[in-house]
Amino acid sequence: MKSYLNKLIYIVACSSIGLVSLSVITCSFMLPGSINRANVLGGLKNSPPLDCKESERRGYETLLAILTTVIALKTRVDD
């Protein structure tokens, strides 16, 4: 059971790093095909409700909540 929780922690940590980096890259460099680029170029009729900073903040909060929950579960199983 402990090895599964360790793997889960690593998966969550790697996924979060990937999600945050993808978000930063998309917002900073305006990649072709992204919603932010289409919004800046005026290709969207209704602009998205969130800007990059708000999206990053929500991503960090969600990531921290998931990581805290998994670490708490691991601590409980270790006891």
Phi and psi in degrees as GROMACS dihedral restraints (atoms count N, CA, C in turn):
[ dihedral_restraints ]
;  ai    aj    ak    al  type     phi  dphi    fc
    3     4     5     6     1   -65.2    20    10
    4     5     6     7     1   -38.8    20    10
    6     7     8     9     1   -68.1    20    10
    7     8     9    10     1   -33.1    20    10
    9    10    11    12     1   -66.2    20    10
   10    11    12    13     1   -39.5    20    10
   12    13    14    15     1   -68.9    20    10
   13    14    15    16     1   -38.3    20    10
   15    16    17    18     1   -62.4    20    10
   16    17    18    19     1   -42.8    20    10
   18    19    20    21     1   -63.8    20    10
   19    20    21    22     1   -39.2    20    10
   21    22    23    24     1   -64.0    20    10
   22    23    24    25     1   -40.7    20    10
   24    25    26    27     1   -62.8    20    10
   25    26    27    28     1   -44.1    20    10
   27    28    29    30     1   -64.1    20    10
   28    29    30    31     1   -40.4    20    10
   30    31    32    33     1   -64.7    20    10
   31    32    33    34     1   -44.5    20    10
   33    34    35    36     1   -64.2    20    10
   34    35    36    37     1   -42.4    20    10
   36    37    38    39     1   -65.0    20    10
   37    38    39    40     1   -45.1    20    10
   39    40    41    42     1   -66.8    20    10
   40    41    42    43     1   -39.6    20    10
   42    43    44    45     1   -63.9    20    10
   43    44    45    46     1   -40.7    20    10
   45    46    47    48     1   -66.8    20    10
   46    47    48    49     1   -40.4    20    10
   48    49    50    51     1   -62.6    20    10
   49    50    51    52     1   -43.1    20    10
   51    52    53    54     1   -64.1    20    10
   52    53    54    55     1   -42.0    20    10
   54    55    56    57     1   -64.8    20    10
   55    56    57    58     1   -45.1    20    10
   57    58    59    60     1   -65.9    20    10
   58    59    60    61     1   -42.9    20    10
   60    61    62    63     1   -65.8    20    10
   61    62    63    64     1   -39.8    20    10
   63    64    65    66     1   -63.8    20    10
   64    65    66    67     1   -40.2    20    10
   66    67    68    69     1   -63.9    20    10
   67    68    69    70     1   -44.7    20    10
   69    70    71    72     1   -65.0    20    10
   70    71    72    73     1   -42.9    20    10
   72    73    74    75     1   -64.4    20    10
   73    74    75    76     1   -44.0    20    10
   75    76    77    78     1   -64.2    20    10
   76    77    78    79     1   -42.5    20    10
   78    79    80    81     1   -73.6    20    10
   79    80    81    82     1   -37.7    20    10
   81    82    83    84     1   -78.0    20    10
   82    83    84    85     1   -38.0    20    10
   84    85    86    87     1  -106.9    20    10
   85    86    87    88     1     0.1    20    10
   87    88    89    90     1    49.3    20    10
   88    89    90    91     1    62.1    20    10
   90    91    92    93     1   -62.0    20    10
   91    92    93    94     1   141.9    20    10
   93    94    95    96     1   -60.3    20    10
   94    95    96    97     1   135.4    20    10
   96    97    98    99     1    93.8    20    10
   97    98    99   100     1    -7.8    20    10
   99   100   101   102     1   -84.5    20    10
  100   101   102   103     1   156.3    20    10
  102   103   104   105     1   -65.6    20    10
  103   104   105   106     1   -36.8    20    10
  105   106   107   108     1   -63.5    20    10
  106   107   108   109     1   -41.3    20    10
  108   109   110   111     1   -66.3    20    10
  109   110   111   112     1   -43.1    20    10
  111   112   113   114     1   -63.4    20    10
  112   113   114   115     1   -35.6    20    10
  114   115   116   117     1   -67.6    20    10
  115   116   117   118     1   -44.2    20    10
  117   118   119   120     1   -65.1    20    10
  118   119   120   121     1   -38.7    20    10
  120   121   122   123     1   -79.0    20    10
  121   122   123   124     1    -6.3    20    10
  123   124   125   126     1    83.1    20    10
  124   125   126   127     1    22.2    20    10
  126   127   128   129     1   -84.6    20    10
  127   128   129   130     1    -5.6    20    10
  129   130   131   132     1  -108.2    20    10
  130   131   132   133     1   137.1    20    10
  132   133   134   135     1   -74.4    20    10
  133   134   135   136     1   -43.0    20    10
  135   136   137   138     1  -113.2    20    10
  136   137   138   139     1   118.1    20    10
  138   139   140   141     1   -71.5    20    10
  139   140   141   142     1   151.3    20    10
  141   142   143   144     1   -64.5    20    10
  142   143   144   145     1   147.3    20    10
  144   145   146   147     1   -72.9    20    10
  145   146   147   148     1   -16.1    20    10
  147   148   149   150     1  -114.7    20    10
  148   149   150   151     1   140.0    20    10
  150   151   152   153     1   -91.8    20    10
  151   152   153   154     1   179.8    20    10
  153   154   155   156     1   -64.2    20    10
  154   155   156   157     1   -42.2    20    10
  156   157   158   159     1   -63.9    20    10
  157   158   159   160     1   -41.8    20    10
  159   160   161   162     1   -66.2    20    10
  160   161   162   163     1   -40.4    20    10
  162   163   164   165     1   -64.4    20    10
  163   164   165   166     1   -42.8    20    10
  165   166   167   168     1   -63.8    20    10
  166   167   168   169     1   -41.7    20    10
  168   169   170   171     1   -61.8    20    10
  169   170   171   172     1   -44.4    20    10
  171   172   173   174     1   -65.6    20    10
  172   173   174   175     1   -37.4    20    10
  174   175   176   177     1   -63.3    20    10
  175   176   177   178     1   -43.5    20    10
  177   178   179   180     1   -62.4    20    10
  178   179   180   181     1   -43.7    20    10
  180   181   182   183     1   -63.5    20    10
  181   182   183   184     1   -43.1    20    10
  183   184   185   186     1   -64.7    20    10
  184   185   186   187     1   -44.3    20    10
  186   187   188   189     1   -60.4    20    10
  187   188   189   190     1   -45.3    20    10
  189   190   191   192     1   -63.7    20    10
  190   191   192   193     1   -39.0    20    10
  192   193   194   195     1   -64.7    20    10
  193   194   195   196     1   -43.5    20    10
  195   196   197   198     1   -65.5    20    10
  196   197   198   199     1   -45.5    20    10
  198   199   200   201     1   -64.4    20    10
  199   200   201   202     1   -40.3    20    10
  201   202   203   204     1   -63.4    20    10
  202   203   204   205     1   -41.6    20    10
  204   205   206   207     1   -64.5    20    10
  205   206   207   208     1   -42.8    20    10
  207   208   209   210     1   -67.5    20    10
  208   209   210   211     1   -40.7    20    10
  210   211   212   213     1   -66.6    20    10
  211   212   213   214     1   -38.7    20    10
  213   214   215   216     1   -63.8    20    10
  214   215   216   217     1   -40.2    20    10
  216   217   218   219     1   -63.4    20    10
  217   218   219   220     1   -41.7    20    10
  219   220   221   222     1   -63.4    20    10
  220   221   222   223     1   -41.5    20    10
  222   223   224   225     1   -63.2    20    10
  223   224   225   226     1   -39.7    20    10
  225   226   227   228     1   -68.3    20    10
  226   227   228   229     1   -37.4    20    10
  228   229   230   231     1   -71.4    20    10
  229   230   231   232     1   -34.8    20    10
  231   232   233   234     1   -65.0    20    10
  232   233   234   235     1   -28.7    20    10
